[in-house]
């Protein structure tokens, strides 16, 4: 019955969010029309949607997404090479639940954790 999930995260500034996800992470805009308060982005087989929350306080944002991936070592190095900051508490490490993981923050402090099964 269920076949996909598309998380919705808050954004304060659509242009800044789009720039980060498209130009740093490689997503593409899949919105059928340009809506000022909503955005849909896709990379490979995942989608993340964003809604405008202009008054969001990034220090109080608890938006989080866990993204399963392959070739996590390459992704980690690629993001570091282009200057994407790794979360201070999210350096690459193997977790007890047999996932190799690392985390980054987007411009609105939404936490993106990438994980690969080992």
C-alpha positions in Angstrom: 0.0 0.0 0.0 2.6 2.7 1.1 5.4 3.2 -1.4 7.2 6.6 -0.6 7.6 9.3 1.9 8.6 12.9 1.2 9.5 14.8 4.3 8.5 18.5 4.6 11.1 20.8 6.1 10.8 24.5 7.0 12.8 27.1 5.1 13.2 30.8 5.8 14.4 31.8 2.4 13.5 29.8 -0.7 16.5 31.1 -2.8 19.0 30.2 0.0 17.5 26.8 0.5 17.4 26.1 -3.2 21.0 27.2 -3.6 22.2 24.9 -0.9 20.3 21.8 -2.0 20.8 22.3 -5.8 24.3 23.7 -5.9 25.9 21.9 -3.0 24.0 18.6 -2.7 23.0 18.1 -6.3 19.2 18.1 -6.0 17.0 19.4 -8.8 13.8 21.4 -8.6 10.8 19.2 -9.6 8.0 21.7 -8.8 5.5 21.9 -11.7 5.2 25.6 -11.0 7.2 28.1 -9.0 5.3 28.6 -5.8 6.7 31.3 -3.5 6.0 29.4 -0.3 6.7 25.8 -1.3 9.5 23.9 -3.1 9.9 20.2 -4.1 13.4 18.9 -4.7 14.6 15.5 -5.8 18.0 13.6 -5.9 18.1 10.1 -7.2 15.0 8.4 -5.7 14.4 10.8 -2.8 12.3 13.9 -2.5 12.4 16.6 0.1 9.7 19.2 0.2 10.1 22.6 1.8 7.5 25.1 3.2 8.1 28.8 3.9 8.4 29.6 7.6 9.8 33.1 7.5 9.7 33.5 11.3 11.6 30.3 12.0 14.3 30.6 14.6 17.0 28.2 13.4 18.2 27.7 16.9 14.8 26.2 17.7 14.4 24.1 14.6 14.3 20.4 15.2 13.7 19.4 11.5 15.6 16.2 10.7 15.8 13.7 7.9 17.7 10.4 7.7 18.9 9.6 4.2 20.1 6.1 3.4 22.9 6.1 0.8 25.6 4.1 -0.8 29.2 5.2 -1.3 29.1 7.2 1.9 32.8 7.7 2.1 32.8 9.3 -1.3 29.9 11.5 -0.4 31.6 12.6 2.8 34.8 13.6 1.0 32.9 15.3 -1.8 30.9 17.5 0.7 34.0 18.4 2.6 35.8 19.3 -0.7 33.2 21.7 -1.7 33.0 23.3 1.7 29.8 21.9 3.2 30.3 21.9 7.0 30.0 18.6 8.8 27.9 18.9 11.9 30.3 19.2 15.0 28.6 16.2 16.6 28.1 14.4 13.3 31.5 13.4 12.0 31.6 10.1 10.1 31.5 7.2 12.4 30.2 3.6 12.7 27.2 3.4 14.9 26.2 0.4 17.1 23.2 -0.2 14.9 25.7 -1.1 12.0 25.3 2.1 10.1 28.2 4.4 9.0 26.8 7.9 9.4 27.5 11.6 9.3 25.4 14.7 9.5 25.2 18.2 8.1 22.9 21.2 8.7 21.1 23.1 6.0 20.8 26.9 6.1 17.8 26.6 8.4 19.4 24.1 10.8 17.5 21.2 9.4 19.6 18.2 10.3 20.5 15.8 7.4 22.0 12.5 8.5 23.4 10.2 5.9 23.8 6.5 6.6 25.0 3.4 4.9 24.6 -0.1 6.2 27.8 -1.9 6.9 
